[in-house]
Amino acid sequence: MTTDTTTEGPLARIRVLDLATERAELAGRILAELGAEVLKVEPPGGAAARFLPPFATGEEGSAEGSLYWAAVGLGKQSVTLDINDARERLELKRLAATADVFIESCDPGVMARLGLGYEQLRPVNPAIIYVSVTPYGQDGPHALRPATELTVEAAGGLLGLQGDHDRPPVPVGYPQAAFHAGAQAAADIVIALNERERSGLGQHLDVSTQAAMVWTLMNATGYPPNTGGDPPRSGELRADPPLELAPGVAFPNIWKSKDGWVQASITLGGLGARTIGNLIKSVEAEGGLAPDRAGNGWSEWTDAIAPGEVPAETLIAARDEIEAYFARHTNEEIMRLAVDQKLLVAPIRTIAELIENPHLKVRDYWHEVGGRLHPGVAPRFSRTPMQLRRPAPRLGEHQALLDQAVPATARKPAATARSRAFEGLKVADFAWVGVGPLIAKALADHGATVVHVESSTRPDVLRLGPPFRDGVAGLDRSQFFANFNSSKRGLALNLALPEGRELAHRLIDWADVVVESFVPGVVDGLGFSYRHLAHKHPGLVMLSTCLCGQTGPDATYRGFGTQGSALAGIHGLTGWPDRPPAGTWGAYTDFIAPRYGVAAIAAAIFERNRSGLGQHIDLAQVEAAIHFIEPVVLEYTVNGKMRGPAGHTSDRACPHGVYPAAGTERYVAIATETDAQWRALAETADLGGVCPPESSLAKRMEHAPELDAALAEWCRIRDPWELVEKLTGAGVPAAVVARPSDLYNDPQLAHREFFVTCQHAEMGPTPYDGPVTRFSATPPSLHAAPVLGQHTAELLSEVLALDDDEIATYAASGVFT
């Protein structure tokens, strides 16, 4: 087993020139934590991120006072160059000649007009990986549309799925779009670095923030092509009443606890029934049940709900008793119950509860950097750890670096045609549900041979979840599963049998990479924990992922990304200030953690190509997700201010809202950050009588209620699509709040060929969500997800090298089920 840890990260000696605006600052931050040297190239007045709120009290507007910058600038080094000056552009080109990565997020065409586009820098440095992050991509009908966080979240579909159903939709309570795009860019950069190790050549990566947001919709994009409509309680049906557990009985998702709020997924089906059954048992143990219900067999009782054998009044009484139970207990007590009883229940943590959380303390998650408390690194590497190396730099703090000559690394161009980044890589995928499968899927889409192991005796939860092809349920008819598992090969293997574990070991011996998402401790029982495997397989890279990490008192907590959003503090920021938190849509953290996981596993593979050694990666999904609200965490630890649900308010833009337009449940998102954007909106919507066109952001915020009322009245009678064309044409950031069905008609997504139709063995031709990023030289390629065990026969002979007699012997044991 390899234990030679090093202070160098897996991307040591990689140099990054970071010219990103606030649209993609997180990319450089992640690369810096992975060990790269990230040189933040700023204009003389400082990067825009330095002037974004929140600010440390008393440092408002200062280049060093932004807590947003303190988060996204962590680990970087700052130099200033004026790229509008010809001489300083030459200096930047000199730096680019020796750099590995160049990140920019200007509007399309800006860098090319300055002579700093990819086509101009490629002759200077053929090995450079040049990354452009923009709201809609580098080209297409919407590429130059003005955009803000709110409008991109609307155009990507997430906004329309969130919020209370009797009010307009709400965004996530802290801006998320740039973080999704930045994390995606970081992951794709490391993928491209792996390809460059073979070819010696760089390429251009074109990242679309809109496409990144589409990937937060969980299973929603699967509904239109497979069922002919949008998900329940969305689109035109958004105002429908809540789904009922039984006729006439609905259970809430959010409940009041003694000291806050909890999220509880009380549904039918195995996991939901276990939750309600065990909750009722806990209520009974405290004497909280009415005498006529005490002593019932609660597992049998929950089985009787679906066929309607439980009277409505009994379910209502049970709901009231659960409500009283939660109200008697603190969030931490409820968390202990959830861990012990395997409940889909999670406290909706405040920022203060995150800081004081015992589990995070045991895992030594919080780290002081530059006198401020920051979330720690996620994921955790066993041998080449990510590190918080230095606080966000002062403006121009590292200017002396410009005088240092950096020798270029000689790279031999490819002699043959280039292939996808992970062609030849062998992956054993034991993960299920969301995060692990999405990480393995990224490797498969980029060329790896990924063998997905599952069994009909314990099918992946996603195979049981809608949408199903033509609305007909079946293990091989769920687009939810298929969308998360494209490009893989399917092996049916029952790991409950000794023969299954034996073959799993042979598969791991074949593999370069293992991905697993069992509850911590399960792999020990199966005999393939990393410490056992690394003895005979020192080059193995293994990633283990679960909500709370592999160690600590909450390690065995079982939940999904919905609970992850609650535990990470994101749920509690989303909703209306005068109501309980509404929370994020679906399993939200399942679309944050994979971006970190792909970056991590690609970095470990990259490092292994040089050292020959593998390592173990512990990806705690909650820990990764906390980074997406890090400025809010700093606002609490530095200023003592704790945020709650934000509604439509913003500290960056005004007006900033979601306004009803003509049509059933149709909305338009409008947000003006700059004075120029406000002037354009004031003139277009005739708002000058409410607030003068020359008003500053602070002045507009004083009139926010009146502006919202006037805009709501102005939008109400207008066609949303025509309205957005009018506003964006005038320079106002706006977007129709897209439904999943709208995305298939979106001209920008169509231009990027985002949806990819694959021929599935059971479902036939079906659209899949496609790549967020365009790779100019080695693009990912998708093929359909496997039906359960689809490739078992060929994998047994081709990968596990079994002869016919061995296959027959194993088959007789029932292992291939």
N, C-alpha and C positions, 0 to 999 in steps of 0.2 A: 504493500500500500504506500502511495506517495504522500508524504507529509511535509515536504520541503516548501513551506510557505515563503513568500517573498514580499517585499514592500512594493514591488512593481506591479501595476495593474496589467491586465491582459493586453491592453493597447499601448503599452509603454513604447516610446520612441515613434509614435504616430503624431504628426504635427497637423493641427487643424487651424485654418484661418476662419474665424467666425465673424462674418459681417451681417449676421441675422438681425432683423428688427424684432420687435416684440412678437411677431408672428411665429417665431421659431427659436427663441432663446434657449428653450429646454434642451434642444439637440446638443448644443455645445456643453451644457451642464452635465448631461449623461455621459458624453464621451470623456469629459475631464475626470469623472468618477471612475471610469474604466481605465484610467491611466494615461490617456492621450494628453499631449501638450496643446492646450487650447488658447490660441492668441486671439483675444477679442479686439477686432479692429474697429475703432469708434471714430465718428466725426469729432472735430475739435470740441464741440459743445457737449459731447457725450451721447451714448446710445439712447434711443427713445425709452427703453426699459428703465433707465435711471429716473425717469420722471413720471412713472406710473404709480398710483396709489396701491396699497396703503403706505404711508410714510411713518417713520419714527416721529413721535411727538416732538415738535419744535424744529423739525428738519424738513417741513413740507416744501416741496419744490427744489430741494437741494440735490445736486448730482450724487451725493453720497447718502441721502436720507431715505430712499425708496426701499421698502421691505420686499417689494416685488423684485427689484434688482438684487437685493441680498439673497433671494432664493435662486433666481435663474443665473446669476453671475458667479455662483459658488464654484471655486476651482479654476476659474479662468484667469488669464493674465491680460492686462489692458495696455494697448498702444493706441495712439490717435494718428489718423491720416485723413486728409481731406481728399476724397476720391473725385471731387469736382475740380481739383487742381492737377494739371497735366504732370507736373514733376512728382507729385505724391502718388499719382496713379502708377508711374514708373516704379516707385518704391514698392507699391503693392504687387506689381507684376514680378519684381525681384523676389519677394517673399513667396509668391505663388509658384515660382519655379522650383522651390524646394519643399513645398507643402504636399501632404498626402490628401488632404480634404479641404474643400472650399465651400462654405455655407453662406447663402444669401437668401433674402426673402423680400426683395424689392418687387414692385409691380413688374409684370412681364415686359421685357424689352429695355428696362432702365439700364441694367448692367451692360448689355450689348452695345447700347448707344454710347456708353463710356469706354468701350473697348475692353471691358472686363467680363464679357460673357464666356460661356464655355467654349465656343468656337474660336474665340480669340486667345484663351488661355491654354487650350489643348496643344497648340504648336510649341508653346513655352514649356509645357510640362505634360507629356502624353500620359503620364501615370496619375494625373490628378483626378480625384473623385469630386465632381462639382455638383452641389446640391442646391436646388431652387425650391423654396416653399412659398406657396401663394394660396390665396383663398380658393381659387377654382382651377389652378393649373396654368401652364405656360401659354396655352393657346385654346381656342374655342370661342363660342359665342358669348360666354360670360366671363372670359378670362380677365377682362379689364373692368369688370363691375366693381364699384366701391363696396367695401365690405367691412363689417366689424364682427366681433365675437358673436353677438346676438344674431346677426343676419346669417352667418355661416352655420350656426347651430340650427337655425330655421331651415336653411336650404338643404342641410344634410338629413333632416327628418327627425332629429332627436327632440327638438323643442315641441313639436306637435303631439308627442306622446306623453308629455309630462303635465303635472299640475292637477288641481281639483277640477272635476268635470263640470262644475257649474260656473266656472270662471275661465277666462282665456288661459292658454297654456303658459307655463313658466319655464325659463331656462334653468340649468343647474345653477345653484346659488352662488357659485364663483366661476368666472369665465374659464371654459375648458377647451375650446377649439384649438387654440395655439399650443396647448400642452399636448393634446392628442397628435397634432401635426409634428411637433418637435420630437416627441418620443418615437413616432413612426420614422421620422427622418433619421434619428440616431440608429434605430434598428437596421434600416436599409443601408446606411453607410457601412455598418460593420459587415453586412452581407456582401456589399460591393468590395470591401477590403479583402474578403476571403477569395473572391473571384480574381482580384488583381494579383494575389499570390501566385496564381498559375499563369495568367496572361501577361502580367507586367504592365497592363494598360488600365487607365481610368475610364470613366464614363460619366454621363450626365443623369442625375436623378431628379425627376420632376414630381414633386409631392403636392397633392391636392388636399387642402384642409377639408373641403366639402366631402370628398371621398373618405377621408379619415373619420368624419362624423357619421357617415352612412354605416360604418363598421361598428357604431355603438348601438345599433338598433336591435341587437339580439336576434330574435326570430322574425321580426316584423316584415323584413323585405321578402320573406318567403310566402307571405299570404297572397299578394295579388296574383302571381303566376300559378299558384297551386290551388287556391280556393276561389279566386275571382273577386276578392274584396280585401279590405284592410282588416287588421286585427280587431277583435272585439273591443268596443268602447273607444274606438278611434275613428278618424275621418268623419264622415257624416253621422256616425253613430256615437260620437264622443260623449254626448249628453245622456246616453242610455244609463239606466240604473245599474248599480254594482251587480257583478255576477253572484248568483246565489249558491250557497252550499247545499240547500234543499229548497223546494218551492216555498217562497215567502220568507226565507231566512238568509240574510247576508251577514258575513263576519267582516269586520274591518281589518285592514292591514296594519294600521297604526293604533296603538293602545297607550293609555296613560299609566305610567308607573308611579311609584311613591316619590321619585325625585327627577322624573323626566318623561321620556317616551320610549316605547319599544316597537320594533317591527316584528310581526308574527305572521308567517305564511301558513294560514289554516285553510287547507284545501282538502279535496278528496285525493285518492290515490295513495300509494304506499307511504311516501315521505310525509305528505300532509296529514294522513290519518294517524301516523305515528305521533305527530306533533300534538294534534288535538287529544288523542287518547292519553298520552303521557301528561299533558297539561291537566286533564280532568283527574287523573290519578293524583297529581300533586295537590290539586284543590281538595280532593277527598282526604288526603293525608293530613291536611290542616283543619279538617272538619268544615270545609266550606261548601259541601254539597247538601242539598235538601235530603232529608231522611229517605224519601222514596227512591232516590237514585244512588244512594250509598251502597257499595258492595257489588255493583254491576260488573260484568266482564267487559271492560272498556275496549279491548281490541275487537271483540265481537260486535259491540255497540257501534263502533266506527264503521265496520263493514256493512252495517245495516242502513247507514245514512243514504248511500247512493240509490238503492232501490226504493227509497221512500218509506222504509219501515219504522223510522223514528219520527214521532209526531213533531210538528213544527214547534209546539209549545215547549217540548223537551229540549230542542236545540236552542231556542231562545233563552231558556233558563240556564243552559250550559254556557252560552255566550255571556250572560250576565255574571255568572259565577267566575268565569275566566277573567272578565273585566275587573271584578272585585279582587281577585287574586293578584293580578298585576299591580293594582293600586296599593296593595299592602306591602309590596316588595320594591327594593331599590334596583336600579339598573344592574349593579354589580351582582346582587343576589340572583337576578334573573339570568345573567350570563352564566353563573355557576350552574344553575339548573339546566340551561341549554347545553352546556358542555357535558354534564353528567347524564342527562336524559336523551341526548342526541336530537334536540328540538330545532326546528327551523324558526328560531326566535333570536333576535339580537337587540341589545340596547342601541338606541339612536344616540350616539355619543356626541357630546359637546366638545369643543376644543379643550376646555379645562379637563374633561374626563379622559381625553387622549393623553394629555401630559401626565396625568396621575395614574394611568392605567397600569395595574400590577404586571400584566403579561408583557407589555412593552418595556417596562423597567427591568424585568428579569432578562429579557433579550437585549438589554443595553442598547435600545433603539435610539434614544435621544442623545445628540452629541453637541457639545458646545464648540462653536467655531467662531473665532473672532469676537468672543464675548456674547454670542447669541446662541440660543438653543435651536438646533435644526433637526428635522427628521433624519434618521440615519440611512445608511445605504441599503438599497434593495435592488437586486437580489444580493445574497451573500455567497461569495466564492470560498472554497476550502483552501485554495493554494495561492491564487493571485487576486487578493481581495480588492473590491472597489473601496475607495477612500474619499472622505471629505478632506481634501488636502489643504485648502486655503479658503479664507472668506472671499466674498466678491471683491474684486479689486477696486481701488480708487481710480478715478479717471486718469489714464496715462501713467499709472504706477510702474509699468514695466517698459517704458519707452526705450530704455537702454538696449532692449532685445533687438531693436532695429539695427543696431550697430554690430550685432554679432553675425558673423558669416555662418550659415547653416549649410553644410555640404549636402548635395542631392544624393539620394540613395539610388545606386545604379539598378535599373530594372531591365530585364531582357524581354523584349516584346514577344508575344506568342508566335510560334512558328506555324500553328494550325488554327483552324476556326475556333472561336471562343465558345465556351459552353456555359450553361447556367452555374451559379456560384457553388452549388453543393452536389453537382454531378459526381457520382461515385461514393458519396457519403451514405453510410448505412445506419438506420435509426430503428430502434425497437420502441414502439409507442404503447405504453401501458396506461395512458391517461384517459380520462373520460370527462364528460360534460363540457366545460368551457375552456379554461385557461390553458391547461396542458395540451388538449387537442389543437388549439389554435397555434400554439408554439410549434408543434410538430408539423402542422399544416404548412406553415411558412417554409420550413425546411423542404417539405415535399414539393411545394410550388416552385421552389428554386432548384429542383433537380435531385434531391436526395431520394433514396429508396427508403420509404417509411412504411414499416409493417405495423399496422394497428391491430392490437390483440384485444379480443373481446369474446364473450360467450353468450349464447341465448339463455343460459341459466341465470345470468346476471347482466342483462343488456345495458348498454349506456343509457342513462336517464334521457338523453336527448332523443333517442330512438322512440321514446314514448311520448314525446312532446309535439304539439302542432307547430306549424301547419303540415298537414298531410296532403299528399297528391290527391286532387279531386275530393278532398275532405274525407277520404277513406283511411282510417288508422291502420298502421302496420309497422313492424320493426324496420322494414325497408322502404317505407313511404314518407318518412319525416324529412322535410327539407331543413329543419332545424339542425338535425344531425349532419345531413349531407353538406350543408354550407360550411360547417366547422371542420370537415374532414376530407376536403378535396385532395386529389392527387395521391392518396395513400393506397396501400394494398391491404386487404382484410384477411386476417388469420383467426379462425375460430379455435379457441383454446380455453378449456375449463381449468382455471388455476386452483380450484378447490380440490382437484385430484392430484395425487403425487406424479402421475404421468404428465399432467399439464405443467407442473412446476419444473419437471425434468426438461421438457421441451422449451420452456421459457428460458432456462439456463443456457440451452444450446443457442437460442436466438440471441441472447445477450452476448455470448461468446463471439457471435458473428458481427455484432453491432459495434459501431464507433460511438454511438450516442444512445442513451436511454432517457426517456421522458416518462415520469410517473406522477400520479396525483392521488395516490391512496392516502387514507388517514395515516398520520405518522405512527410508525410501529408495525403497520401491516407488511411492509416489505421485509422487515426483520423476520416475521413469521414465515414469509414465503421463501426466505433464504437468499434474497438478492438486494440487501442493503448495500450501499456503496462501500462501506468498510470491508464487507466480505468480497465484493467483486473486484476491488482495486488490487488485491493481492496478486491475482493472476492476469489482470487486465489493466495495467497501469496507465494505458492511454485512453481509458474510458472517460467520456464526459457524461455526467448524469445530472439531470435536473429534476428536483422534487418540488412540487408546488401544492400548496393548500392555502386556506384563508389566512391562518395565523402563524405559519411557519413550523419548522420541524421540532422546535424546542419550546419550553415555557408552559405555564399552567393551562393555557387555552389551545395548545397544539392540537388536541384531538377534537376540537370544535368542528362540527359538520354543518356546513351551510353553503350557500351559493353567493353569487355576486350581489344579489339584493341585500343579503345580510352583510356582505362585505362593505357595501356603500354605507350602511348604518354604522358599522364598527369603525370605519375610517373617518367618520365625521362629515361625509359629503351629504348624506341623506338629510341631516338636520339643518343644512343650509338651504335646502330646496323646498320652496313652497311660499306661503303668504305669511307676513308678520303677525297677522291677527288670527291665525289658525295653527293647528298642529302641523308639523312638517309633512309635506306631501311625498317627499323623497324622489329619487331619480327613477328613470324608466328601467324596469327589468333588472337584470344581473349586471349592473353598471360597471363594477370593478373588473368584470370579465373582459373588459375592452381597454382597461388601463394596464393591468398586469401582463398580458401577452406582449405588449410593446417592450416592456422592460425585460421580459423573459427571452424574447427573440434576440434583443441586443446582447443579453448575457450569454446565451448559448452560442451565438455566432462569435462573440469575443473569445469564449473558451476554446472553440474550434480553431479560431485564428491563432491563438497563443500556442495550442497544441501542435499546430503545423510547424512551429519553430522549436518548441522544447521537446516534443514527443510525449508529453505528459498530460494526462487528463485531470479532472477534478470534479468535485460535487458542488452543485449550485442549489441553494435553499431559497426559493422564491415565495415569500409570504405576501399574498395578494393584498392584504390590508396595508402592509407597510409600504408597498409600492404606491398604492392609491393615495395615501396621505400626502405624497409629493404634489398631487394635483391641487391641493389647497394649502400648500406651504406658506404662501404670503399671508393667509388668514391665521395660520398657526403663529407666525412671527408677530402679527399684529397683537395677538394675545400675550405672547411671552415678552414682547418688548414694551407694548403700550398698556397691557392689561385690558384690552378691549376684546369682547367676545361677540361674534356675530351669530345671528339666528337666521331663519328663513328670509330671503331677500325680496321675494316677489319679483317685480320688474325693476326695482331700483338698481342703480349702478353708480359707482364713484368715478367712472370714466366717461360717461356719456349722458346727455340729456337733450332732447327727449330720448327715452330708452324704453320701448314698450312693445306690446303685442296687441294689435287693434283689430276688432272684428271688421270684416269686409263683406261685400255682397256674396250671398250664397250660404248654404247650410254649413255651419261650423267652419267658415273660412276666415283666416286671419293673415295679417301682414305684420312682419317684424320690422321696426324702424329704429335706428340708433345713430345719433350724430355725436361724434367725439370731438371733431375740430370745429373751429369757428366758421371755416369755409363751408363745411357740410351743413351747419345750422343755417347759414345765410341762404343756401340753396333750398333747404326745406321750408324756411320761413316764407320765401318768395313763391315756391311752388304750391304750398298749402295755404298761403295767405294767413300766416300766423303772426305777422308783425304787430297786430293789435293786441296780441296776448303778451308777447315779449319781443322787444326790438331786434331786428336782424343782426345788429352789431353786438348783441349781448354775449358776454363771456360764459363759460361753462358754469361758473359759480352763480352768475345772475340767472341763468336758465334754470338751475336747480331750485332757486327760490320760487320759481313759477311752475315747477314740475306738475302739480295737480291740474292747473289750468291748461297747460300745454297738452297733457294727456287727454283731458276732456275734449279739447278742440280737435285734436287729431282723431280721436275715436269717432267724433261726429262726422269729420271730413271723410274718413275711410269707409264708414258704415255702408254707404250706398254705391261704392265703386267696385268694379270688378278687380279682384286681387292681382291678376296677372297684368292687366293694363296699368294698374296703379304702380306696380313695381317697375314696369318699363319706364313709366313717366318719371318716377323718383330717381332711379339709378341713372337714367339719361341726363338728369339734371345734376348728378354728382352726389346724391343722397344714398347712404347705405340702407338698403331695404331688400327684403326677400319675402316671397310667399312662404308661409309656414307649411312646409311640404308634408304630405301624407306619404306613407310607403308606396301607394299606387302612383303618386305623382312622380316618384323618382324614375320610374320606367319611361316616362315621357319627358324627362328633364333633358334639354338640348345639350347642356354641358357634359353631363354624365354620358350621354349618347356619343358625343364627340370623342370622349376619352375611351369609349368602348368599355365602360366600367363593368357592366353586367356581362358575364361570360356564360354562354349556353353550353352545357355539357350533357352528354348522352348517358343517362343513368340506367343501370341494368333493369331496375324495376319501374322507375318513374318516367323513363324516356327523356327526351330533351327538356332540360330544366335550367333556368337562369340561376347562376351563382353570383354572389358579391365578388367583384374582381379586385385587382391590386389598387392600393392607394397611390403607389408610386410607379411612375414609368421609368424603367431602366433603359437607357438608350442603346446599350450594346448587348446585355444579357437579361432580357425581360423574363419575369416568372411566367410559367405556363400551367394552366389548370386542366385537370381532367376529373371526371365524376368521382364522387366518394364511393366506396365499395358497399355493396349489400353485405349483410353479416356473413363473414367467412368466405367471401367471394373468391379469394385467391388461395385458399387453404391448400388445395392439391398441389399447385405449382410451387408454393413456398416450401412445402414439406420436402420436395425433391430438390429444388434449385437453391434454397437458402439453408435449410437444415440438413441437406444431403442424406435424407433417409431413403433406403431402398424399399421396394414394394412390400417385402415381408415385414419390415419394421413398421411401415405405415399401417399394414393390416393389423399388426399386434396392438399398436396404439389405438387404432379405430375400435377394436373390440372392447377397449377399456371405457369407451364413451367420452374420450377426452376432446374430440372435435365437435363439440356441441355448443 
